[in-house]
Amino acid sequence: MAFTGVAVVKHVTSTLVRITGLSLLGAQAGTIGFGDKTVAADVSLGLLPNWQPSRIDGAIVSLQDAIKVSLRPVTDVDVPVPVSVVKSGTKHEDFAITLTNSGAAENPASPGLEIYVELVGH
């Protein structure tokens, strides 16, 4: 696991989860996923059975499209640390959010992160 710290996962509403207590080492990636993933993620959102793909006008809206991830630093930042977000998977069991610290390995870890994962449009 490239995350440092201890994840504090808080279900704020039925469609919003807040994660704190983590930072991300330089040139490393960490994953966030549901509790019923086929391959365990570094941080679990829990089961959240209602977070499923939906249909709008007959078309399927995938979890990748319906889940919004936002980050903000919660500690002082002397040098900006780029953290990218990639969502993968199509079903509850294989959906993952991968956060990557795009800085070089010798660079410092990211600042402490406040991560919001939100199911939108449901």
Beta strands, then each sheet from edge to edge (+ up, - down):
strand 1: 3-13
strand 2: 16-24
strand 3: 29-33
strand 4: 43-44
strand 5: 54-56
strand 6: 59-61
strand 7: 67-73
strand 8: 83-88
strand 9: 96-101
strand 10: 113-119
sheet 1: 1+ 2- 10+ 7-
sheet 2: 4+ 3+ 9- 8+
sheet 3: 5+ 6-
end
